[in-house]
Amino acid sequence: MPLRFGDNVSTAETDYGTVLLDEQAGAYWELNPTATVVVRTLLDGGEEADAAAALVQEFDIDQAQALQDVETLVRELRDSGLAS
């Protein structure tokens, strides 16, 4: 399922990943380069399997681990209220 950030979440890509700011709660998150690949893929309409494939290609990691990492990140973003 594609990812969407709430209207209260601002994003900015940096040299080290992506920064998320929940303007309503005042919470600040910093995503590392692997999480940035996942978020970018999902925001562009990709599915979790697409994001895992992007991780495998870019970082040469195991497919099963990549999918587990994607699922964990998406769950944490949704549980935090940053994304739907």
Secondary structure, DSSP 8 states (H G I E B T S, - for coil): ----B-TTEEEEEETTEEEEEETTTTEEEEE-HHHHHHHHHHHTT--HHHHHHHHHHHH---HHHHHHHHHHHHHHHHHTTSB-
